[in-house]
């Protein structure tokens, strides 16, 4: 598949946090990650057939991580393209989200095994694009502007329904795994402005402005 690349710096997917929302919108209503109950920094309970349940007082990943050094370097780049650093919060790689992706695609569950094929296939596609366009064997070997160009072209092709199904699925799953991992960390939750799971000494009922909206 040939994808046309943005010709200027005003790509609809220019580097900022708003792009994360644009990419999620382009990816469509995938909910597999969010419904899994697995968050970054946490290990899933190992079901019957995979050994004993995880000790939640000392959680550990019970499987070997499968990404090669080059694959993991590519994931680091992709994570920081999806969620870059800004003036408010750190990048995805600063919160160890590449390691979370590695844990995810290495897990011995049917959903994660499918995602492994999807993510590895997408990385191979990006490597092919890197070689075809810039003469590099690995996506992570490109300079930042080249990496952004390749990925932005992919994102635009998905948003315009021009990507092949397996490449669109790669885009969807990558965005949801990275965003799902990032925004379930404490830093990510704060970046969203999420105020739940915080103890308060007393609860005096909903604020007046909420009562006014509800007509109470």
URTA-V490783 format. One record per backbone hydrogen bond with DSSP energy under -1.0 kcal/mol. CO is the residue of the C=O (numbers start at 1). NH is the residue of the N-H. Records with the same first field share a line. If there is no record, write none. Layout:
CO=NH, NH
This chain:
11=14
16=19
17=20
18=22
19=23
20=24
21=25
22=26
23=27
24=28
28=30
31=35
33=36
39=42
47=50
55=58
68=72
69=73
70=74
71=75
72=76
73=77
74=78
75=79
76=80
77=81
78=82
79=83
83=92
89=86
92=95, 97
93=96
96=100
97=101
98=102
99=103
100=104
101=105
102=106
104=107
107=109
109=113
110=114
111=115
112=116
113=117
114=118
115=119
116=120
117=121
118=122
119=123
120=124
121=125
122=126
123=127
124=128
125=129
126=130
127=131
128=132
129=133
130=134, 136
131=135
138=141
139=142
143=147
144=148
145=149
146=150
147=151
148=152
149=153
150=154
151=155
152=156
153=157
154=158
155=159
156=160
157=162
158=161
164=168
165=169
166=170
167=171
168=172
169=173
170=174
171=175
172=176
173=177
174=178
175=179
176=180
177=181
178=182
179=183
182=185
185=189
186=190
187=191
188=192
189=194
207=211
208=212
209=213
210=214
211=216
